[in-house]
Amino acid sequence: MPALILEAVLLAPVLVVALTQPALGSHFFEHAERLLGALARRRSLAVLTVGATALIARLALLPLTPVPQPDLHDEFSHLLAAETFTSGRLTNPTPPMWEHFESFHIIVRPSYMGMYPPAQAVVLAAGSWLGHPWIGVLLSVALACAAICWMLQGWLPPTWAFLGGMLAVIRFGITGYWINSYMGGAVAAAGGALVLGALPRIKATARPWDALLMGLGLLALANSRAYEGLVLSLPVAVALLAHVWRSPAARRRLVLVRAIAPLLLVLTMGGVAMGHYFWRVTGSAVRMPYEVNRSTYATAPIFLWQAPRPEPGYHHPVMRDFHLRFEQATYQDEVASIRGFLLAKIAVLIPILAFYVGPALLLPVLMFPRTLRDGRVRFLVATTLVMAAGFVIEVFFLPHYAAPLTAVMLAVIVQALRHLRVWRWDGAPAGRFLVRVVPVLSAAVLLFRLAAPATGLPLTETTIWWLRLPPSDRALDRAHILAELERRPGRHLVLIRYGPSHDPLNRPEWVYNRADLEHAKVIWAREIDPARAAQLAAHYPDRQVWLVEPDRDPPRLEPYPGPRRLTSP
């Protein structure tokens, strides 16, 4: 049973109790509200509490949910870049015979590197310096939850901001693919929270510190979700410029000197650093590695108004299948008809609501008409609409693309909860009971989700096809074989041979390598043909050469049967 259905089932009796016994548990809830309210009013302590709760809770769950194994294309791309940074380099040289090492979401020319903006890789590199890349994931999620609480404090009363921060911990800090993979999401969420949290503070006090935080948030967005971050920054820029324009002359000079100038300084320094990084990786200060990958392999455009590109010359059928069967087919479905377009966007909306909201937090939807007219969050609602328009014109969309909007969505939901709290049914405070129980219900569903694997409960996560959490058994096959080779003496070259019916969408990819590929103990390479395999083996004469066929069940490590026997069992 999907976790979302469980949450909806548990919500039904809560609604019945709210309408029939709304005073149930009042003494307990009032006591808890007094204690938490006192904590929430100490704003800095509240922010630290939210971050520490996310950190400690996830560490406590390591016996149940251990450190994740990388499983997906995006994870290996981020980890490649992270290892590069950890080694003190910005990129890596193109490996000899590079055609054997091409893979998804990386580039091998003009240098060998992950294709994504570097923020997530920097987080993983920081984790590696502390002992393991996942430590960076853990810290980034905890910081994102804390930043969301800080953002909410700028828009809502402190008690409600603290509630929103703890809801962030429940939804993103303990389970889900942000914390249980290397995909990312938390960096962009933190960036969006810093930008939106700094805006009301700059308008109120124009402190340089808030301007610096806004600048750091914008740089985090530019280096994680660049397009979505740009869309988010547009209404913020309009609001900030409008405030400067409408202010009296003395106030205008104060804001320009104490806020706008530090903000521009941070953005200029960050822009120079980004240009240097792009230049080292791609040879151009204005060309991202992402653009190199798309121009090399992709045919489908990023935005709906763009035309498809001609099919490039692929060296490997598996890469051709991925880009044509998945990307091009997705694009064609969206542009073929109005019906296809609408179905595609509805299909996007469902996982977004499932990941960010869930049934319990959809309950305040009853109050959305009031919330939409609420001056306190009117700007945030407008920002949500601007972001939604930006999402619609993208061909591909996954839940973490909306990460910059996380704090905004929680702010609107929490404000709706405030309206729900004063709602009465037949004169009874039904809304107050519902608001009190919503976080309890969310926490209960979280506990069920955590306990399901150990107890054998048939409870599954609601995910898109590729979000296999925890990693599939097929993905762990690679990790097991890698561990076996790491234990063997000497160094190894593993040639990967996919079957004719291999599905690159639903089967994990095996060909990913260390940043220092030439000196890695194990090198993974695509088999092209026996002659080229012999040439590749000759380039690595000190390595044992193996064959793995991932589509066999189970995949096995075997000596490569080339023109000559290249290794012994």
Summary of the structure (lengths in Angstrom):
residues: 569
radius of gyration: 25.5
end to end distance: 45.0
largest distance: 86.7
contacts: 1916
relative contact order: 0.12
helix: 64%
strand: 6%
